[in-house]
Amino acid sequence: MAENIRVRFAPSPTGKVHIGNIRAAIFNWLYARHVGGTFLLRVEDTDLERSTPEAIEALLDCMRWLRLDWDGEILYQTSQRAHHLEVAEELLRKGLAYKENKGGQGECVIFRMPKEGVIEYDDLVKGHMKKKAKDTQDFVIVRSDGSPVFHLANVLDDITQGVTHIIRGDDHVENTFKHIMLFRALGAPVPRYAHLPMIVNAAGKPYSKRDGSAFVGEFREQGYLPDALFNYLALLGWAPGDDRELMTRDEMVQAFDFAKCKASPARFDMRKLTWMNGEYIARQPRPAFEAEFDARLDRAGLPRTPLNGHRDALLDQIQPRTKTYADLPANCAWFFAETYPFDDKAVAKRLHAPGTPDLLDQAAAALGPLPDFSPQTTEATITALAESHAAKLALYVHPIRVAVTGRAEGPGLFETLWLLGRERTLARLRDTAAKLREGTL
Ligand code: GLU
């Protein structure tokens, strides 16, 4: 039975791939791989204005990036046009459809819906679904310009391609009642349906580009890893039923089950995705991390060679702390360039207290004569300095970090000082103190 399961991802390419859309691809893929079935890619390219070759390429690119490999050739909907129109004729001949002149623009072909009874089906995610026939309406299947409408093309392709399970967003639930009647009219078995819950924002409204990044390309650009995005999107509407969240592809394929899919809306949580991405970055093999790291430095116009050597040591510190690659250049500029940007918030929070310039000067004076600049030595020195002023260590640590890196977060402070070296550390402490006194920071 399993090998006969055929699913398809049937996007209408528009140039940008929405996460809701690709989540449908992910669920189709997971289910097909779980049951050892077939995962088809059908490009619903009937909207010739939007389905340009570029839009189709953007879609394929996105599928490849996420390693959503499909089985067999790509199926293009427009190639089936003649067949779609033939079948519409057949429905007309059988009296299951009729012609009507809509708005004086020519004749459309209209499919006849039942006038009584109920249309019902069991949704693999939403459970039993039904609609009274009297609440449905006849609908156009061929437009007056002779082009087949989505409903007809979509159902016919599913029949021709032997699709057994239709997994798609629940914005299609209403269409499903129409489609079921089309399958029946055409004497074809009605496939199983799984309608995936809507992806919503924190307010429970459909997640859109106004809520933040909504297209796969944007996540890619911002330095999210495809495996992290895949993992996160797989959990929007599905959970393995235990506490697992970080899962490999194989684990997800194994555990995937419609019985564990939720019908309630799935909230898109950027912070969780970012956390997950950080976990994936931390586990990346170093060469992969390094390649992306370098690419980001290049694009930011930063040299690849640090000011003070210690590149591997920096990578050891940075890799487990990186949440997205987009953050990298700003997070590391202090290490690669003499002039580094200061984060406004960090400056306001850590450097604007009245005594800060003096405190930075004290630190420079204490660190200057040290015999070595190891993290242990600098830590002992700053600890002693804080004690001698009856102050907490944190009172020194935070301003020093912002002074020498421009950032509130990063590797441990004493590792940071060692990475920078004595000369640069002292210069930066004094420079920052001077700028604060001048009021230029
Ligand atoms: N082209 C339709 C869409 O992208 C297909 C829906 C379906 O999967 O049947 O919404």
Residues whose N, C-alpha, C, O or C-beta is under 5 A from the ligand:
A	BS01	LIG	A10 P11 S12 E44 I167 R168
